[in-house]
Structures are given as structure tokens and as C-alpha cells.
Amino acid sequence: MLVLKIKSNISKRHAIYLPQKVVKHLNLKEGDSIEIIVVNSEIHIRLIPDPLYLALHGEKFAEIDLESVEEISKEEQSFYENTP
């Protein structure tokens, strides 16, 4: 676990600028989403992972075979075929 402790300042409009070391280490890009959590007198900033990136590159935790997909699809279609 890498721990970076870097001092930064708050600008006129209350903006907090992240130091280049942090941006590079976390591979941050403009438009990335973050979550800001205030706990008593501490501020925690957490990167919210991009759902599309996670879907393509994240850890896979479920598995389904094509036959199961087809079976579920047929069940769902039969439900809608029998409704007026």
C-alpha cells in the first residue's frame, strides 16, 4: 500500500487542486468522478470507478453459459407473448 501525504491549498473559489504526483499515481483524467466524504474535521476523497471501464476490465464475479441465456430469454419471451 502506497501512502502519499502532500500539502495543498484551497483557492479563492474553494477549489482544491490535486498535485501532479497524485494525478499521475491514480491515472486521473478530466471528467473522472469523485466522492467527497467529511468525517468530523477530515475530508476523504475517493475515486468513483467508471462503470464501463469496470465492465470491460474489472474482476469478473459471475458466470453464465449461452444455453442458460437462451433458456431465460425464451421464458421471458413466452411471458410477453401470452399477454394481451
PyMOL commands that set and color helices and strands:
alter all, ss='L'
color gray80, all
select helices_A, chain A and resi 20-26+51-57+66-81
alter helices_A, ss='H'
color red, helices_A
select strands_A, chain A and resi 33-39+42-48
alter strands_A, ss='S'
color yellow, strands_A
deselect
rebuild
show_as cartoon
